[in-house]
Amino acid sequence: MTASFMVVSVLLFVFVPESFADLRLLWRSTEHASAESPDQEDLIMWASKQQGLNRCAGLILYDTQGGASAASHISEANVFPQGTMIVDAAKISAVQALHYVALGSLGGSCSSVLLLLTSVSWRAMLDASGAARTLADSWARNRRVFAVMQAATLSKQAMSDQASNNERDLLLHSVLRKSVQLVLCSYDPHNNLWRLFRSVLYRGPHRHTSALIATYHRDAGVRWTQGSELFSDRRFQDFEGYKFTIAALPYSPFIIEANGAYAGPGKYSGLEVRLIDTLASVANFTYEYKAPSDGEWGRLSPNGSWSGMIGLVDRQEADWAVSDITFSPERAGYVTFSSTFVYDASELLTPRALPLPLFLGPVKPFTLVVWVAVAAAIALSGPLLYIIVRTSPAHDHDAWFLTPAHAVMYTLQPVFNHGCHKDLSGNSSRVFALFWLLSAMIISILYSSSLTAFLILPGYTKPIMNLEQLVNSHIGWGKVNFGGVQNALLEQTKDPVLIRLREGVQWYRSLDSILKEVVAGKLATWDNRITTRLEIAVHFTDKSGQPLVTLTGFELLQERIAWPMTRLAPFKCRFDELIQRARQAGLVEKWLRHVISEQQVQAKQEQNSQLQTAGNEGGGEAGGVVVLSLDHFQGVFLVLVFGCFVGGFAFVGELVFHRTGEGAIINIFQCPAYHGMGYARHRRG
């Protein structure tokens, strides 16, 4: 290496969770390759003893003049007793070097990475196109980063308690600052000691800053200025009042518009607000809300940018977002989701089954098949009785039944609860008549009782229960347009049924407005089950508490509700821990039930107040007894009108036949006694 290389960096990553692998990354940087800082090996050995570096295998990546020698000394010192891999970074590209680093960080259950690179090398590696994100992913997953920077000369700023520009650039580089734990060591030749800085993230008034935590000298040892350890497992236990920015939109029961009486900023209440307030009280942070200007949850545009709340988080204009946000792999490529705290599903909602028209009363008691069977029985019973009487040995005594019209009327009259005083003499005909009268009585009773029940409580049509029935019905399809996962599903679907729905969808801006259309029987929709069932229970039920829409139970999409955070958010681990504790304690389910109950009680009180103000209105019910109105007799009068038309046609036909002398119509609607005697006289005549 030539003297033009100003800095040689040594970066040691340390990753030692109790049940996972250790990771150490040593970075050595010098303005002159020949310049050697005293106590460097002592510092490295001290750090390794502090963090247990000697349990892991190691990767050494170097390109400095003394890199190979340093790597050899470290290997001989048995820092990595389980094996050491040495790579000359000068012979590979920055992207390839980054691949080694990521592989060393993630490969195996226990690995360590040692980098001995110039400042030019590490900056090229951090800024490598398409590679920095991979490095950020690998480092963000590890908990400890230990870096050593050696410089021959330092600025006055570097000799103060504040990190120099070079140190701050490394500590707060966009690739490194997402690391949960990061310590940087630089050599101060004026005071002949090493100064240790730590990155400070989301604490107090600072989002990203640094602080001096200790100094180290071979003879004097380490002197702590903050704490007594390099890396603390208590990171983010206390945010010291840091104010987070949270993207939010009202969406009951998760986020409900409220007033200043509620905790937090006072703009919202609801399930997620309770969860946020609990985390804030435990971890000591504050927050403020920020609503997206477009009022959307978040959709990906063709240019690769996100709208809505996801866009605010992706652009780091908000630290995380709330309001019933669903996890999706597409979103997870741009933001980091917290642990799931609620599981939900999208449910199909359709108009409630409508009462059948009252004019169908005369025919509705029986199905079409039953009507056909009854009609066939009536049509066949008369001729069958005529045949039985005619073939009976006692037919002379049953002469009246030997007229087909009389036999038909005899079997027809019991169906209409009307009897004839004529009697049968033959045993066979009497047996037939007995069973026919019994059957006719049962048919008549069933018909009259079913008709009474229908007039009092009409039957209902079958509701729409799935998407296929919906697309084949006259009912339209509506959807709330908030640019969420459900909208993306419609836009990207290849299912023919969903494509038909998408082509005819009507977009709305609120769930309340679309539910009004569903209640009116004009539209169907789908939305999150928790939200829609609460909205229906609060605003769309009848006096008996029954929903005014059909809750089909048909689920279109299973959803995981979580918080989208800025990508690789270092505070995610702490938040996940608190969310899981709240879930395991049953607090989330308890809060959800409580919020829903509060909303229902409040709505009930408002409804009762409105009823007391308006008073009870009169209707078709009195004391629980249904009063039959003219609407109930629609079918009866239709039958009467139809009968008048049929009778009119029969009368016209009778006149025509009478005038032409082609015969006379026998009056079959009466059963006079002299008909039988006249028939007998005709036979004797």
C-alpha positions as CSV (number, residue, x, y, z in Angstrom):
1,M,0.0,0.0,0.0
2,T,1.2,3.6,-0.7
3,A,1.2,6.5,1.7
4,S,-1.9,7.9,-0.2
5,F,-4.1,5.6,1.9
6,M,-5.0,7.7,4.9
7,V,-6.9,5.3,7.1
8,V,-6.8,1.6,7.9
9,S,-10.0,0.3,9.7
10,V,-10.4,-2.7,11.9
11,L,-14.0,-3.6,12.7
12,L,-15.0,-6.3,15.2
13,F,-18.6,-7.5,15.4
14,V,-19.7,-9.1,18.6
15,F,-22.9,-11.0,18.8
16,V,-23.4,-12.9,22.0
17,P,-27.1,-13.5,23.0
18,E,-27.4,-16.1,25.7
19,S,-28.8,-18.8,23.4
20,F,-27.3,-17.7,20.1
21,A,-23.9,-17.2,18.4
22,D,-21.3,-14.6,19.3
23,L,-20.2,-12.2,16.6
24,R,-17.2,-9.9,16.7
25,L,-16.1,-7.5,14.0
26,L,-12.8,-5.7,14.3
27,W,-12.1,-2.7,12.0
28,R,-8.7,-1.2,11.9
29,S,-8.0,2.1,10.1
30,T,-4.8,4.1,9.9
31,E,-3.7,7.1,7.9
32,H,-0.3,5.5,7.2
33,A,0.0,1.8,6.8
34,S,3.3,1.8,8.7
35,A,1.8,3.6,11.7
36,E,1.0,1.3,14.5
37,S,-1.0,2.2,17.5
38,P,0.3,0.9,20.8
39,D,-1.9,-1.3,22.9
40,Q,-4.0,-2.3,19.9
41,E,-3.6,-6.1,20.5
42,D,-4.2,-5.5,24.2
43,L,-7.4,-3.7,23.4
44,I,-8.5,-6.5,21.1
45,M,-7.7,-9.1,23.6
46,W,-9.5,-7.1,26.4
47,A,-12.6,-6.8,24.2
48,S,-12.6,-10.5,23.4
49,K,-12.4,-11.4,27.0
50,Q,-15.2,-9.0,27.7
51,Q,-17.5,-10.6,25.1
52,G,-16.3,-14.2,24.9
53,L,-14.9,-14.0,21.3
54,N,-12.9,-17.2,21.7
55,R,-15.9,-19.4,21.5
56,C,-16.5,-18.9,17.7
57,A,-15.0,-19.5,14.3
58,G,-13.7,-16.4,12.5
59,L,-13.5,-14.7,9.1
60,I,-10.6,-12.3,8.6
61,L,-10.9,-10.0,5.6
62,Y,-7.9,-7.7,5.0
63,D,-6.3,-5.4,2.4
64,T,-3.9,-3.3,4.4
65,Q,-0.2,-3.5,4.2
66,G,0.1,-5.2,7.6
67,G,-3.3,-7.0,7.2
68,A,-1.8,-10.4,6.5
69,S,0.6,-10.1,9.4
70,A,-2.2,-8.9,11.8
71,A,-4.4,-11.7,10.6
72,S,-1.7,-14.2,11.2
73,H,-1.0,-12.9,14.7
74,I,-4.7,-12.9,15.6
75,S,-5.0,-16.5,14.3
76,E,-1.9,-17.5,16.3
77,A,-3.3,-15.9,19.4
78,N,-6.1,-18.4,19.1
79,V,-8.8,-15.7,19.2
80,F,-10.9,-18.0,16.9
81,P,-10.0,-21.5,18.2
82,Q,-12.8,-23.1,16.3
83,G,-11.2,-22.1,12.9
84,T,-10.1,-19.0,11.1
85,M,-10.8,-18.1,7.4
86,I,-8.5,-15.4,6.0
87,V,-9.4,-13.6,2.7
88,D,-7.4,-11.0,0.8
89,A,-9.9,-8.3,0.1
90,A,-7.6,-6.6,-2.4
91,K,-8.2,-9.5,-4.8
92,I,-12.0,-9.3,-4.8
93,S,-14.6,-6.7,-5.5
94,A,-16.5,-4.7,-2.8
95,V,-19.6,-6.7,-3.5
96,Q,-17.7,-10.0,-3.2
97,A,-16.2,-8.7,0.1
98,L,-19.6,-7.8,1.3
99,H,-20.8,-11.3,0.4
100,Y,-18.1,-12.8,2.7
101,V,-19.1,-10.5,5.5
102,A,-22.8,-11.4,5.2
103,L,-21.9,-15.0,4.9
104,G,-19.7,-14.8,8.0
105,S,-22.4,-13.0,9.9
106,L,-25.2,-15.3,9.1
107,G,-23.6,-18.6,8.2
108,G,-23.3,-21.2,11.0
109,S,-24.5,-21.1,14.6
110,C,-21.4,-19.2,15.8
111,S,-19.2,-17.0,13.6
112,S,-17.0,-13.9,14.0
113,V,-15.8,-11.5,11.4
114,L,-12.5,-9.5,11.4
115,L,-12.0,-6.8,8.9
116,L,-8.6,-5.1,8.3
117,L,-9.4,-2.6,5.6
118,T,-8.5,0.9,4.5
119,S,-11.1,3.7,4.7
120,V,-11.4,3.5,0.9
121,S,-12.3,-0.2,1.1
122,W,-14.9,0.0,3.8
123,R,-16.6,3.1,2.3
124,A,-16.7,1.3,-1.1
125,M,-18.2,-1.7,0.6
126,L,-20.8,0.2,2.5
127,D,-21.8,2.2,-0.5
128,A,-21.7,-0.7,-3.0
129,S,-24.8,-0.6,-5.1
130,G,-27.1,-3.5,-4.4
131,A,-24.9,-4.7,-1.6
132,A,-25.3,-2.3,1.2
133,R,-28.8,-3.5,1.9
134,T,-27.6,-7.0,2.3
135,L,-24.9,-5.9,4.8
136,A,-27.5,-3.8,6.7
137,D,-29.8,-6.9,6.9
138,S,-27.0,-9.1,8.3
139,W,-25.6,-6.5,10.7
140,A,-29.1,-5.4,12.0
141,R,-29.8,-9.0,12.9
142,N,-26.7,-9.1,15.2
143,R,-26.7,-7.4,18.6
144,R,-23.1,-6.2,19.0
145,V,-20.6,-4.3,16.8
146,F,-17.1,-3.5,18.0
147,A,-15.0,-1.2,15.8
148,V,-11.4,0.0,16.2
149,M,-10.2,3.0,14.3
150,Q,-6.5,4.1,14.6
151,A,-5.4,7.5,13.4
152,A,-2.0,9.2,13.5
153,T,-3.5,12.6,14.0
154,L,-6.8,13.7,15.4
155,S,-8.8,16.9,15.3
156,K,-9.5,18.8,18.5
157,Q,-13.1,17.6,18.1
158,A,-11.8,14.0,18.2
159,M,-10.0,14.7,21.5
160,S,-13.2,15.9,23.1
161,D,-16.0,13.8,24.5
162,Q,-17.7,14.1,21.1
163,A,-17.0,11.7,18.2
164,S,-15.0,13.2,15.2
165,N,-16.6,13.5,11.8
166,N,-15.0,10.3,10.6
167,E,-16.1,8.4,13.7
168,R,-19.6,9.8,13.4
169,D,-19.7,8.9,9.8
170,L,-19.0,5.3,10.7
171,L,-21.2,5.2,13.7
172,L,-24.2,6.7,12.0
173,H,-23.7,5.4,8.5
174,S,-27.1,4.4,7.0
175,V,-25.9,0.8,6.9
176,L,-24.6,0.6,10.4
177,R,-26.9,2.8,12.4
178,K,-29.7,0.2,12.3
179,S,-27.4,-2.1,14.4
180,V,-28.8,-2.4,17.9
181,Q,-25.3,-2.4,19.5
182,L,-22.4,-0.5,18.0
183,V,-19.1,0.6,19.8
184,L,-16.3,2.5,18.0
185,C,-12.8,2.8,19.4
186,S,-10.3,5.4,18.1
187,Y,-6.7,6.0,19.3
188,D,-5.8,9.4,20.8
189,P,-2.0,9.8,20.3
190,H,-1.9,13.0,22.3
191,N,-3.1,11.3,25.4
192,N,-1.8,7.8,24.5
193,L,-5.2,6.1,25.0
194,W,-8.1,4.6,23.2
195,R,-11.5,6.3,23.4
196,L,-14.7,4.2,23.1
197,F,-17.9,5.7,21.6
198,R,-21.3,4.1,21.4
199,S,-24.1,4.8,19.0
200,V,-27.2,6.3,20.7
201,L,-30.5,5.6,19.0
202,Y,-34.0,6.8,19.8
203,R,-33.1,8.1,23.3
204,G,-34.1,11.4,24.9
205,P,-34.1,14.2,22.3
206,H,-31.9,12.3,19.8
207,R,-32.9,10.0,17.0
208,H,-29.3,9.1,16.0
209,T,-26.2,10.3,17.9
210,S,-23.2,9.0,19.8
211,A,-21.6,9.2,23.2
212,L,-18.3,8.5,24.9
213,I,-18.6,5.5,27.1
214,A,-15.0,4.7,28.2
215,T,-11.3,5.2,27.7
216,Y,-8.7,2.4,27.6
217,H,-4.9,2.3,28.4
218,R,-2.8,-0.8,28.7
219,D,-1.5,0.3,32.1
220,A,-4.5,2.2,33.4
221,G,-7.0,-0.2,32.1
222,V,-10.5,0.9,31.2
223,R,-12.3,3.9,32.8
224,W,-16.0,4.0,32.2
225,T,-17.8,7.3,31.7
226,Q,-21.2,5.7,31.1
227,G,-22.2,2.4,32.6
228,S,-19.7,-0.4,33.1
229,E,-19.9,-2.6,30.0
230,L,-19.4,-2.4,26.3
231,F,-22.7,-3.7,25.3
232,S,-25.9,-3.6,27.4
233,D,-28.7,-6.1,27.2
234,R,-30.8,-3.3,28.5
235,R,-30.7,-1.3,25.3
236,F,-34.1,0.3,24.6
237,Q,-35.3,-0.6,28.1
238,D,-35.7,3.2,28.6
239,F,-36.1,5.6,25.7
240,E,-35.8,8.5,28.1
241,G,-38.8,10.3,26.8
242,Y,-38.0,10.0,23.1
243,K,-41.0,11.2,21.0
244,F,-41.9,8.7,18.2
245,T,-44.0,9.8,15.2
246,I,-46.9,7.3,14.5
247,A,-48.9,7.3,11.3
248,A,-52.6,6.7,12.0
249,L,-56.1,6.8,10.5
250,P,-59.3,6.1,12.4
251,Y,-60.6,2.6,12.0
252,S,-62.8,1.2,14.8
253,P,-62.2,-0.6,17.1
254,F,-58.4,-0.3,16.6
255,I,-58.2,3.4,16.3
256,I,-61.3,5.4,17.3
257,E,-61.6,9.2,17.0
258,A,-61.8,10.5,20.6
259,N,-61.3,13.7,22.6
260,G,-58.6,15.1,24.9
261,A,-59.8,13.0,27.8
262,Y,-58.0,9.9,26.5
263,A,-54.3,9.0,27.2
264,G,-51.6,9.8,24.8
265,P,-52.0,12.8,22.4
266,G,-55.8,12.5,22.9
267,K,-56.8,12.4,19.3
268,Y,-57.7,8.7,19.3
269,S,-58.8,5.8,21.5
270,G,-59.2,2.1,20.8
271,L,-57.3,-1.2,21.0
272,E,-54.0,-0.1,19.5
273,V,-54.0,3.1,21.5
274,R,-54.2,1.1,24.7
275,L,-51.4,-1.1,23.5
276,I,-49.2,1.9,22.6
277,D,-49.9,3.6,25.9
278,T,-48.9,0.5,27.8
279,L,-45.7,0.2,25.9
280,A,-45.0,3.9,26.4
281,S,-45.5,3.7,30.1
282,V,-43.1,0.6,30.4
283,A,-40.4,1.8,27.9
284,N,-40.7,5.6,28.8
285,F,-41.4,7.2,25.4
286,T,-43.9,9.6,24.1
287,Y,-45.5,9.9,20.6
288,E,-47.4,12.0,18.2
289,Y,-49.8,11.1,15.4
290,K,-49.3,11.9,11.7
291,A,-52.1,11.2,9.2
292,P,-51.3,10.6,5.6
293,S,-52.5,13.3,3.3
294,D,-54.1,10.9,0.9
295,G,-56.0,9.0,3.6
296,E,-54.8,5.6,2.5
297,W,-53.3,2.6,4.2
298,G,-50.7,2.1,1.5
299,R,-50.4,0.9,-2.1
300,L,-47.4,0.4,-4.3
301,S,-47.3,2.7,-7.3
302,P,-45.6,1.7,-10.6
303,N,-42.6,4.0,-9.8
304,G,-41.8,1.9,-6.7
305,S,-43.1,4.4,-4.1
306,W,-45.8,3.8,-1.5
307,S,-48.8,5.8,-0.7
308,G,-50.6,6.3,2.6
309,M,-49.3,5.2,6.0
310,I,-46.9,2.7,4.5
311,G,-45.3,5.5,2.5
312,L,-44.8,7.6,5.6
313,V,-43.0,4.8,7.3
314,D,-41.0,3.8,4.2
315,R,-39.8,7.4,3.7
316,Q,-39.0,7.6,7.5
317,E,-41.5,10.4,8.0
318,A,-43.0,8.2,10.7
319,D,-41.4,5.6,12.9
320,W,-44.3,3.1,12.6
321,A,-48.0,3.0,11.7
322,V,-51.1,1.7,13.3
323,S,-54.8,1.3,12.4
324,D,-55.5,-2.4,11.6
325,I,-52.6,-2.8,9.2
326,T,-52.3,-6.2,7.6
327,F,-48.9,-7.9,7.0
328,S,-48.1,-8.7,3.4
329,P,-44.9,-10.0,1.8
330,E,-45.0,-7.0,-0.7
331,R,-45.0,-4.5,2.2
332,A,-42.4,-6.5,4.2
333,G,-39.9,-5.7,1.4
334,Y,-40.0,-2.0,2.3
335,V,-40.9,-1.9,6.0
336,T,-40.3,-4.2,9.0
337,F,-43.3,-5.6,10.7
338,S,-43.6,-6.0,14.5
339,S,-45.0,-9.2,16.1
340,T,-48.6,-9.9,15.2
341,F,-50.9,-8.9,18.0
342,V,-54.3,-9.7,16.4
343,Y,-55.4,-12.2,13.8
344,D,-58.4,-11.2,11.7
345,A,-60.2,-12.2,8.5
346,S,-62.1,-10.5,5.7
347,E,-65.8,-11.5,5.8
348,L,-68.4,-11.3,3.0
349,L,-71.4,-9.2,4.0
350,T,-74.6,-9.4,1.9
351,P,-78.1,-7.9,2.2
352,R,-80.4,-9.6,4.7
353,A,-82.9,-12.2,3.4
354,L,-86.1,-10.3,2.4
355,P,-89.6,-11.4,3.3
356,L,-91.5,-13.1,0.5
357,P,-94.3,-11.0,-1.1
358,L,-97.6,-11.4,0.8
359,F,-99.5,-12.0,-2.5
360,L,-97.8,-15.4,-2.6
361,G,-99.7,-16.4,0.6
362,P,-102.3,-18.7,-1.1
363,V,-99.6,-20.7,-2.9
364,K,-96.5,-20.4,-0.5
365,P,-97.6,-22.9,2.1
366,F,-96.8,-25.7,-0.3
367,T,-93.8,-26.2,-2.5
368,L,-94.2,-26.7,-6.2
369,V,-93.7,-30.5,-5.9
370,V,-96.4,-30.6,-3.2
371,W,-98.8,-28.6,-5.3
372,V,-98.3,-31.0,-8.2
373,A,-98.8,-34.0,-6.0
374,V,-102.1,-32.5,-4.5
375,A,-103.3,-31.5,-7.9
376,A,-102.6,-35.0,-9.3
377,A,-104.4,-36.6,-6.3
378,I,-107.5,-34.5,-6.7
379,A,-107.5,-35.0,-10.5
380,L,-107.2,-38.8,-10.1
381,S,-109.5,-39.4,-7.1
382,G,-112.7,-38.5,-8.8
383,P,-112.3,-40.8,-11.9
384,L,-111.0,-43.5,-9.6
385,L,-114.1,-43.3,-7.4
386,Y,-116.3,-43.4,-10.5
387,I,-114.5,-46.6,-11.7
388,I,-114.8,-48.3,-8.3
389,V,-118.5,-47.5,-8.0
390,R,-119.2,-48.6,-11.6
391,T,-117.4,-52.0,-11.1
392,S,-118.9,-52.6,-7.7
393,P,-121.8,-55.2,-7.3
394,A,-123.7,-52.5,-5.4
395,H,-123.5,-49.9,-8.1
396,D,-127.4,-49.8,-8.4
397,H,-127.5,-48.4,-4.9
398,D,-124.9,-45.7,-5.8
399,A,-126.5,-44.5,-9.0
400,W,-125.7,-40.8,-8.2
401,F,-121.9,-41.5,-8.3
402,L,-122.2,-43.1,-11.8
403,T,-122.1,-39.6,-13.2
404,P,-118.4,-38.6,-13.6
405,A,-119.1,-35.0,-12.7
406,H,-120.7,-36.1,-9.4
407,A,-117.8,-38.3,-8.5
408,V,-115.3,-35.5,-9.1
409,M,-117.3,-33.1,-7.0
410,Y,-117.6,-35.7,-4.2
411,T,-113.8,-36.0,-4.0
412,L,-113.2,-32.3,-4.5
413,Q,-115.5,-30.9,-1.8
414,P,-113.6,-32.3,1.3
415,V,-110.4,-30.5,0.1
416,F,-112.3,-27.2,0.6
417,N,-113.8,-28.3,4.0
418,H,-117.2,-28.8,2.4
419,G,-119.1,-32.1,2.6
420,C,-121.9,-33.8,0.5
421,H,-124.8,-35.6,2.2
422,K,-124.6,-38.5,-0.4
423,D,-123.3,-41.8,0.9
424,L,-121.7,-44.8,-0.6
425,S,-123.1,-48.4,-0.3
426,G,-120.3,-50.6,-1.6
427,N,-117.6,-51.7,0.8
428,S,-114.7,-51.0,-1.6
429,S,-116.0,-47.5,-2.4
430,R,-116.5,-46.8,1.2
431,V,-112.9,-47.8,2.1
432,F,-111.6,-45.6,-0.7
433,A,-113.8,-42.7,0.4
434,L,-112.7,-43.1,4.0
435,F,-108.9,-42.8,3.3
436,W,-109.5,-40.0,0.7
437,L,-111.5,-38.0,3.3
438,L,-108.7,-38.5,5.8
439,S,-106.0,-37.4,3.3
440,A,-108.1,-34.4,2.2
441,M,-108.6,-33.4,5.9
442,I,-104.8,-33.5,6.6
443,I,-104.1,-31.6,3.4
444,S,-106.7,-29.0,4.3
445,I,-105.4,-28.6,7.9
446,L,-101.8,-28.3,6.8
447,Y,-102.6,-25.8,4.2
448,S,-104.7,-23.6,6.5
449,S,-102.2,-23.6,9.3
450,S,-99.3,-22.9,7.0
451,L,-101.2,-20.1,5.4
452,T,-102.0,-18.6,8.8
453,A,-98.3,-18.8,9.8
454,F,-97.2,-17.2,6.5
455,L,-99.6,-14.3,6.9
456,I,-98.4,-13.6,10.5
457,L,-94.7,-14.2,9.8
458,P,-93.9,-14.3,6.1
459,G,-91.1,-16.5,4.8
460,Y,-87.8,-15.2,3.6
461,T,-85.8,-15.5,0.4
462,K,-82.4,-17.3,0.6
463,P,-79.6,-14.8,1.2
464,I,-76.3,-14.6,-0.8
465,M,-73.7,-16.7,1.0
466,N,-70.7,-16.8,-1.3
467,L,-69.0,-14.9,-4.2
468,E,-70.4,-17.1,-6.9
469,Q,-73.9,-16.4,-5.8
470,L,-73.1,-12.8,-5.6
471,V,-71.7,-12.4,-9.2
472,N,-74.8,-14.3,-10.5
473,S,-77.3,-12.1,-8.6
474,H,-78.7,-8.6,-9.3
475,I,-76.9,-7.3,-6.2
476,G,-74.0,-4.9,-6.8
477,W,-70.5,-4.9,-5.2
478,G,-69.0,-2.1,-3.2
479,K,-65.7,-1.7,-1.5
480,V,-64.0,0.8,0.8
481,N,-61.2,2.5,-1.1
482,F,-58.4,2.9,1.3
483,G,-55.6,1.4,-0.7
484,G,-55.0,-1.6,1.6
485,V,-54.1,-5.2,1.1
486,Q,-57.7,-6.0,0.1
487,N,-57.6,-3.5,-2.7
488,A,-54.3,-4.9,-3.9
489,L,-55.9,-8.4,-3.9
490,L,-58.6,-7.1,-6.3
491,E,-56.0,-5.4,-8.5
492,Q,-53.7,-8.4,-8.8
493,T,-56.2,-11.3,-8.8
494,K,-56.4,-13.8,-11.6
495,D,-59.5,-15.5,-10.1
496,P,-62.4,-15.2,-12.7
497,V,-65.0,-14.5,-9.9
498,L,-62.9,-11.8,-8.3
499,I,-62.2,-10.3,-11.8
500,R,-65.9,-10.0,-12.4
501,L,-66.3,-8.3,-9.0
502,R,-63.4,-5.9,-9.8
503,E,-65.0,-4.9,-13.1
504,G,-68.2,-3.9,-11.4
505,V,-66.9,-2.6,-8.1
506,Q,-68.3,0.7,-6.7
507,W,-65.7,2.5,-4.5
508,Y,-66.7,4.2,-1.3
509,R,-64.7,6.3,1.2
510,S,-66.2,4.9,4.4
511,L,-67.5,1.6,5.8
512,D,-70.5,3.3,7.2
513,S,-71.7,4.6,3.9
514,I,-71.3,1.2,2.2
515,L,-73.1,-0.6,5.0
516,K,-76.1,1.6,4.5
517,E,-76.3,0.4,0.9
518,V,-76.0,-3.2,2.0
519,V,-78.9,-2.7,4.5
520,A,-80.9,-1.2,1.6
521,G,-80.3,-4.4,-0.4
522,K,-78.4,-2.7,-3.2
523,L,-74.8,-3.8,-2.5
524,A,-72.6,-6.5,-0.9
525,T,-69.1,-6.0,0.4
526,W,-66.3,-7.6,2.3
527,D,-64.1,-6.1,5.1
528,N,-62.3,-7.0,8.3
529,R,-64.5,-9.1,10.5
530,I,-63.7,-7.4,13.8
531,T,-64.4,-3.9,12.4
532,T,-67.5,-4.7,10.4
533,R,-69.2,-6.8,13.1
534,L,-68.6,-4.0,15.6
535,E,-70.0,-1.4,13.2
536,I,-73.0,-3.6,12.5
537,A,-73.6,-4.3,16.2
538,V,-73.4,-0.6,17.0
539,H,-75.3,1.0,14.1
540,F,-77.0,-1.6,12.0
541,T,-79.3,-3.8,14.1
542,D,-83.0,-3.9,14.6
543,K,-85.0,-3.4,17.8
544,S,-84.4,-7.0,18.8
545,G,-80.7,-6.8,18.3
546,Q,-80.6,-8.8,15.0
547,P,-78.2,-7.5,12.3
548,L,-79.7,-5.7,9.3
549,V,-77.3,-7.5,7.0
550,T,-76.3,-11.1,6.5
551,L,-73.1,-12.2,8.1
552,T,-72.2,-15.0,5.8
553,G,-69.1,-16.3,7.6
554,F,-67.5,-16.6,4.1
555,E,-63.8,-15.6,4.6
556,L,-61.8,-14.2,1.7
557,L,-58.5,-13.3,3.3
558,Q,-56.8,-14.4,6.6
559,E,-55.0,-11.3,8.0
560,R,-52.2,-10.8,10.5
561,I,-52.5,-7.4,12.1
562,A,-49.1,-5.9,13.1
563,W,-47.2,-2.5,13.1
564,P,-45.1,-1.6,10.0
565,M,-41.9,0.0,11.3
566,T,-39.0,1.7,9.5
567,R,-36.9,-0.9,7.8
568,L,-34.6,-2.8,10.2
569,A,-35.9,-0.6,13.1
570,P,-33.5,-1.3,16.0
571,F,-36.2,-0.8,18.6
572,K,-38.3,-3.7,17.0
573,C,-36.8,-6.3,19.4
574,R,-37.9,-4.4,22.4
575,F,-41.4,-3.7,21.0
576,D,-41.8,-7.3,20.0
577,E,-40.9,-8.4,23.6
578,L,-43.5,-6.1,25.1
579,I,-46.2,-7.0,22.5
580,Q,-45.7,-10.7,23.2
581,R,-45.9,-10.1,27.0
582,A,-49.2,-8.3,26.5
583,R,-50.6,-11.0,24.3
584,Q,-49.5,-13.8,26.6
585,A,-51.1,-12.0,29.6
586,G,-54.4,-11.9,27.6
587,L,-54.4,-8.1,27.7
588,V,-54.9,-7.6,23.9
589,E,-58.0,-9.9,23.9
590,K,-59.3,-8.2,27.1
591,W,-58.8,-4.7,25.6
592,L,-60.5,-5.7,22.4
593,R,-63.6,-7.0,24.2
594,H,-63.7,-4.0,26.4
595,V,-63.5,-1.5,23.5
596,I,-66.2,-3.4,21.6
597,S,-68.4,-3.4,24.7
598,E,-67.9,0.3,25.2
599,Q,-68.9,1.1,21.7
600,Q,-72.0,-1.1,21.9
601,V,-73.1,0.4,25.2
602,Q,-72.5,4.0,23.9
603,A,-74.5,3.2,20.8
604,K,-77.3,1.7,22.8
605,Q,-77.5,4.7,25.1
606,E,-77.7,7.0,22.0
607,Q,-80.5,4.9,20.5
608,N,-82.5,4.9,23.7
609,S,-82.1,8.6,24.0
610,Q,-83.4,9.1,20.4
611,L,-86.4,6.8,21.1
612,Q,-87.3,8.7,24.3
613,T,-87.1,11.9,22.4
614,A,-89.0,10.8,19.3
615,G,-91.5,8.6,21.2
616,N,-92.9,5.3,20.1
617,E,-94.5,5.3,16.6
618,G,-97.6,3.2,15.9
619,G,-97.3,0.2,13.5
620,G,-98.8,-3.1,12.6
621,E,-98.3,-4.6,16.0
622,A,-100.5,-4.1,19.1
623,G,-99.6,-5.8,22.4
624,G,-97.6,-8.4,20.6
625,V,-100.6,-9.5,18.5
626,V,-100.2,-9.2,14.7
627,V,-103.2,-7.3,13.2
628,L,-103.9,-8.5,9.7
629,S,-104.1,-5.7,7.2
630,L,-105.1,-5.5,3.6
631,D,-101.5,-6.4,2.6
632,H,-102.0,-9.8,4.2
633,F,-105.0,-10.5,2.0
634,Q,-103.3,-9.6,-1.3
635,G,-103.3,-13.3,-2.4
636,V,-106.9,-13.9,-1.4
637,F,-108.2,-11.0,-3.5
638,L,-105.9,-12.1,-6.4
639,V,-107.5,-15.5,-6.2
640,L,-111.0,-13.9,-6.1
641,V,-110.2,-11.8,-9.2
642,F,-108.8,-14.8,-11.0
643,G,-112.0,-16.7,-10.2
644,C,-114.1,-13.9,-11.5
645,F,-112.3,-14.0,-14.8
646,V,-112.6,-17.8,-15.0
647,G,-116.3,-17.6,-14.1
648,G,-116.8,-14.9,-16.7
649,F,-115.2,-17.1,-19.4
650,A,-117.4,-20.0,-18.3
651,F,-120.5,-17.9,-18.4
652,V,-119.7,-16.7,-21.9
653,G,-119.1,-20.3,-23.0
654,E,-122.3,-21.4,-21.5
655,L,-124.3,-18.8,-23.4
656,V,-122.6,-19.7,-26.6
657,F,-123.3,-23.4,-26.2
658,H,-126.9,-22.7,-25.1
659,R,-127.7,-20.5,-28.1
660,T,-126.2,-22.9,-30.7
661,G,-128.0,-25.9,-29.2
662,E,-124.9,-27.9,-29.0
663,G,-125.6,-28.9,-25.4
664,A,-125.9,-27.5,-22.0
665,I,-123.4,-27.2,-19.2
666,I,-124.2,-29.3,-16.2
667,N,-124.0,-27.4,-12.9
668,I,-121.4,-29.4,-11.1
669,F,-121.2,-26.9,-8.2
670,Q,-124.3,-28.2,-6.5
671,C,-125.4,-31.5,-5.1
672,P,-129.3,-31.5,-5.0
673,A,-131.1,-34.6,-3.9
674,Y,-133.3,-34.9,-6.9
675,H,-130.3,-35.4,-9.3
676,G,-130.1,-39.0,-8.2
677,M,-133.9,-39.6,-8.6
678,G,-133.9,-37.9,-12.0
679,Y,-131.1,-40.2,-13.1
680,A,-133.0,-43.2,-11.9
681,R,-136.1,-42.2,-13.8
682,H,-134.0,-41.7,-16.9
683,R,-132.6,-45.2,-16.6
684,R,-136.1,-46.7,-16.2
685,G,-137.7,-44.5,-18.9
